[in-house]
Amino acid sequence: NFNTSNQGAGGFSFTNPEKIFSEFFRGKQMQSGAREFDHISQVTTVERPLALSLEELFNGCHKKMKIKRKAFDEVTGRIVMQDNILEMDIKPGYQKGTKIKFKGVGDAEEGGHQDLHFIIEEKEHPLYTREGADLYLTVELSLVDSLCGFKRMTTMIDGKMMIVEKPGPIEPESKATYPGLGMPYSKNPDQRGNLIVQFKIRYPQTLTQNQQTQIRHILTEVDRS
């Protein structure tokens, strides 16, 4: 019965079925005083999600988890609850699906204590999506900006400001790639993936007859040039 909490970042709890502790330490005493088991069972591995922001995965961070676990007291023969603090270092560039493994820190069961694996999940980011070490940023443009070009400021994943600009005309669904501005590689954090800016054109929903006539005239002149 783990009850875990992430210091400073909320927590979560989870519960496993009650184990039969009456058979936990069955066996006979050897002459040396050590306990001999009739058989050795494979301990259970418990997996739980660990949600991290894209910024935490970019910079790396240190996490502490307080857990409560069931243990068997050999003196009293009873189940007791124990507190334990787990600490983990999240390296820059870790991806979703990465496992942080702790051996023998969970509930007691026949064969030992459960292993606990935290599986990294990425929190949704308001600006960026991630594929491997590459970051994707969608920039929505008006029809005017797509035809005439644009220039604007955006916040990068490291918190710095960056000017994104492109001359027109800009084709719908086109992309611009900025090498070395993506996520770090966990095995080589000095190297980073790409920042890929995707352009999405926002077309007007309605046009008056006069506007259509003017646009048609302008674009016809462009086609002739």
C-alpha positions in Angstrom: 0.0 0.0 0.0 2.1 2.9 -1.3 1.1 6.4 -0.5 3.4 8.7 -2.3 3.7 12.5 -2.5 5.9 14.6 -4.7 7.3 17.4 -2.6 6.3 20.8 -3.9 4.5 19.3 -6.9 1.4 17.6 -5.6 1.2 13.8 -5.1 -0.6 10.6 -5.9 -1.5 7.4 -4.1 -2.1 3.9 -5.0 -3.1 0.7 -3.2 -2.2 -2.9 -3.8 -4.3 -5.9 -2.4 -3.4 -7.1 1.1 -0.6 -9.8 1.0 -0.8 -12.9 3.1 2.0 -12.2 5.5 1.5 -15.4 7.5 3.5 -17.2 4.8 6.0 -14.5 4.3 8.8 -15.8 6.5 7.9 -19.5 6.5 10.9 -21.8 6.5 13.2 -23.2 9.1 16.1 -21.9 11.0 19.5 -23.1 9.9 22.3 -23.9 12.4 23.9 -20.5 11.6 20.8 -18.7 12.6 19.9 -17.7 9.0 16.4 -18.4 7.7 16.0 -21.0 4.9 13.0 -20.5 2.6 11.1 -23.4 1.2 11.1 -21.6 -2.2 12.0 -18.2 -3.5 9.3 -16.2 -5.3 9.8 -13.4 -7.8 8.9 -10.0 -6.3 6.3 -7.9 -8.0 7.3 -4.8 -10.0 4.9 -1.9 -9.5 4.8 0.8 -12.2 3.5 4.4 -11.7 3.6 7.5 -13.9 5.8 10.5 -13.2 4.5 13.6 -15.0 7.1 16.2 -15.8 6.9 19.5 -17.7 8.9 20.0 -20.9 11.0 22.6 -19.1 11.9 20.0 -16.4 12.9 17.6 -19.1 14.9 20.3 -20.9 16.8 21.5 -17.8 16.9 18.4 -15.7 15.7 18.4 -12.1 15.9 16.6 -8.8 12.7 14.9 -7.4 11.9 13.6 -4.0 9.1 11.1 -3.3 7.8 10.2 0.1 6.2 6.7 0.1 4.6 4.5 2.8 5.0 0.8 2.5 3.9 -2.3 4.3 6.7 -4.2 6.0 6.7 -7.4 8.2 8.0 -7.0 11.7 9.8 -10.3 12.6 9.7 -9.5 16.3 6.0 -8.9 16.6 4.9 -10.8 13.6 2.7 -7.9 12.5 2.4 -5.7 9.5 3.8 -2.3 10.1 3.9 0.9 7.9 7.2 2.5 7.1 8.0 5.9 5.6 10.7 6.2 3.0 12.1 9.1 0.9 13.1 8.3 -2.7 15.3 10.7 -4.5 15.9 10.7 -8.3 17.8 12.9 -10.7 16.0 13.6 -14.0 18.7 14.2 -16.6 18.2 16.8 -19.3 16.7 15.2 -22.4 14.9 12.3 -20.8 11.9 11.3 -22.9 8.5 9.9 -22.1 8.7 6.2 -21.4 12.0 6.5 -19.5 11.9 4.4 -16.4 13.4 5.4 -13.0 13.8 2.1 -11.1 14.0 1.5 -7.4 14.6 -2.1 -6.2 13.0 -3.5 -3.0 11.4 -0.3 -1.8 7.7 -1.3 -2.0 5.3 -3.5 0.0 6.7 -6.6 1.6 5.5 -9.8 0.0 6.7 -13.4 -0.2 10.2 -13.3 -1.7 11.1 -9.8 -0.6 9.9 -6.2 -1.2 8.3 -5.0 -4.4 10.3 -3.1 -6.9 9.0 0.4 -7.9 9.4 1.9 -11.4 8.4 5.5 -12.2 7.6 5.9 -15.9 8.1 9.5 -17.2 5.2 11.2 -18.9 5.4 14.6 -20.6 2.9 17.2 -19.5 1.2 19.0 -22.4 2.9 22.3 -23.2 1.1 25.4 -24.3 3.5 26.1 -27.2 5.6 23.1 -28.0 5.2 19.5 -29.0 8.1 17.1 -29.0 9.3 14.3 -31.2 12.5 12.8 -29.9 15.0 15.6 -29.6 13.0 17.9 -32.0 10.6 20.6 -30.8 7.7 21.7 -33.0 6.1 25.2 -32.8 3.0 26.1 -34.7 2.8 29.8 -35.8 -0.6 30.9 -37.0 -0.5 33.6 -39.7 -3.2 35.9 -41.1 -3.6 35.9 -44.9 -1.8 39.3 -45.0 1.2 38.0 -43.1 1.4 34.9 -45.2 1.5 37.0 -48.4 3.7 39.9 -47.1 5.8 38.1 -44.5 5.9 38.6 -40.7 8.1 39.1 -37.7 7.3 38.3 -34.1 8.8 37.3 -30.7 8.4 33.9 -29.1 9.6 32.3 -25.9 11.9 29.4 -26.4 12.0 26.3 -24.2 15.0 27.6 -22.3 13.1 30.8 -21.4 15.0 33.1 -23.8 13.2 35.3 -26.4 13.6 34.6 -30.0 12.6 36.5 -33.1 10.8 34.4 -35.7 10.5 36.0 -39.1 10.0 35.0 -42.7 9.4 37.0 -45.9 6.3 36.4 -47.9 4.7 34.7 -49.6 4.6 31.8 -47.2 3.0 28.6 -48.4 0.4 26.8 -46.2 1.8 24.0 -44.0 5.4 25.1 -44.9 8.1 24.8 -42.2 11.3 26.5 -41.1 14.0 24.5 -39.2 16.3 26.0 -36.6 19.2 23.5 -35.8 20.3 23.2 -32.2 17.3 24.9 -30.6 15.4 21.7 -29.7 15.7 19.3 -26.7 19.1 18.1 -25.4 20.1 14.5 -26.0 20.2 12.7 -22.7 23.4 10.8 -23.5 25.0 14.0 -24.9 23.3 17.0 -23.3 25.6 19.5 -25.0 24.0 18.6 -28.3 20.4 19.6 -29.1 17.8 18.7 -31.7 16.0 21.1 -34.0 13.3 23.6 -33.5 10.8 23.2 -36.3 8.4 26.1 -36.9 5.2 25.1 -38.8 3.1 27.8 -40.4 -0.6 27.6 -40.4 -2.5 30.2 -42.5 -5.7 31.6 -41.1 -8.0 32.5 -44.0 -10.8 35.0 -43.6 -14.3 33.5 -43.2 -16.1 36.0 -45.4 -15.2 38.7 -48.0 -17.4 41.4 -49.4 -17.9 41.7 -53.1 -15.7 44.8 -53.1 -12.9 43.0 -51.2 -13.0 40.1 -53.6 -12.7 42.4 -56.6 -9.7 44.2 -55.1 -7.9 41.0 -54.2 -8.6 39.5 -57.6 -7.2 42.6 -59.2 -4.1 42.6 -57.1 -3.4 38.9 -57.5 -4.0 39.1 -61.3 -1.4 41.8 -61.5 1.0 39.6 -59.5 0.4 36.6 -61.8 1.3 38.8 -64.8 4.5 40.2 -63.4 
